[in-house]
Amino acid sequence: MEIYLVRHTETICEKGVCYGQSDVGLAEPFENIFENIVLQLPSEAVIFSSPLKRCMILAEYIQKNIQANSFEKDARLLEMNFGDWEMKNWNDIPPEQLNPWMEDFVNINALNGESFIELHKRAGDFLSQISKEITTPVVIVAHAGLIRSILCHHSSLPLKDAFKNKVDFGQVIKIEL
C-alpha cells in the first residue's frame, strides 16, 4: 500500500514555541503551497487527518481536489502532547523539567504530557489497523512528530534517532507499507 505522509504547512506560532496538541491556525497565504502538495498526491486515495485545524484545513482542501474514497479524522494522528509546556517558548521551560526530557524524549514524558514512545504506540496502532483494512493509496495529514514516528516504524530506525527524519512544513513523503 502506498502511504503519502503530509505535514501541515507553517502555523501562526512564532518560532521556538512548543505547540504540540494546541489547536493553532495556519500562517497565510497557504493556497499555493496546498496546490503544490496536491500535485504530489495520487488522484484517488483514502484520507486520514489529525483532528487539529492546522491539519484539517489542508486535508479538506486535498479532499476537494482529489477523488477521496473516504475522509476520516483520527485522534491517533495528533502531535505529541506536551502538557504544561504547550504554548510556551522552549527557552522558558525550566531546565530541571526540560533537560531530562531532552536527554531521553523517547521514554520521559513532557510535564503532564506524553513521551515519544506513547506517541509511537498510537502511530503503530493506527498503521496496524489501516494495513489490515485498506489496499488503496492512503494520504495522512499530520504533524512532524507523528510522521517521524511512522518513518521509524517503516524503516526500523531507533526512536532515539527519529529526528534524523527531516520533515518540513508542507512536505509530502511517500512510503510503501
Summary of the structure (lengths in Angstrom):
residues: 177
radius of gyration: 15.9
end to end distance: 5.2
largest distance: 49.6
contacts: 569
relative contact order: 0.24
helix: 43%
strand: 20%
